[in-house]
Amino acid sequence: MAATVVRYLRSAGYPTTAGEPPLDPLPRPHLRAVGEDERAPVSPAEFRSVLGNFASGVTVVTAPAPTDAPDEGPAGFACQSFASLSLDPPLVTFMVARTSTTWPRIARAGVFCVNVLGAEQGELCRSFAVSGADKFAGVRHDPAPVTGSPRLESVPAWIDCRIHAVHTGGDHLIVVGRVEAMGATGEGDPLLFHRGRFGRFTP
């Protein structure tokens, strides 16, 4: 597991060595980039409105249940901020909020699978966007070939990864994964997200 992930887990209070007691969480860093006496260059509402004009694909990022606590079950969340990063070595990236309750479980696993959603999988996306629910209830999946992360049934493509690095980016984390295996059916249209709505690609 990348050293940055180990540091993150320690700061979050997770043991990183068998038998090691959880550490006291470090104080959450102050994330404001604008001073208290300064006007922010843009408001959060304006930021969301303008950036909503950028259409993106939609994925579900999953990780297997921890080996030391299999009853916890697998982890997963809906993610728009996924992208390819490097051909050599093969790297991909996604961004996750630092307040996410799913991310610590993915970090603890050290691996993840990116499931690229198809145009008919909007409801599947919504089920993984809900916090606190059993996101995998009724969802068919099998283990990805290298990491064992859940590979959701009928997705157009999947990318099986190990965590390579984690960087801070304001109120989000930038997670870089090294691709270990991948596959695609080449069938169906992608699920797109634009201005708060799902859509599909039309040539």
Buried (B, 14 or more C-beta within 10 A) or exposed (E): BBEBBBEBBBBBEBBBEEEEEEBEEEEEEEEEEEEEEEEEEEEEEEEEEEEBEEEBBBBBBBBBBBEEEEEEBBBBBBBBBBEEBEEEEBBBBBBBEBEBEBBBBBBBBBBBBBBBBBBEBBEBBEBBBEEEEEBBEEBEBEBBBBBBBBBBEBBBBBBBBBBBBBEEEEEBBBBBBBBBBBBEEEEBBBBBBEEEEBBEEEE
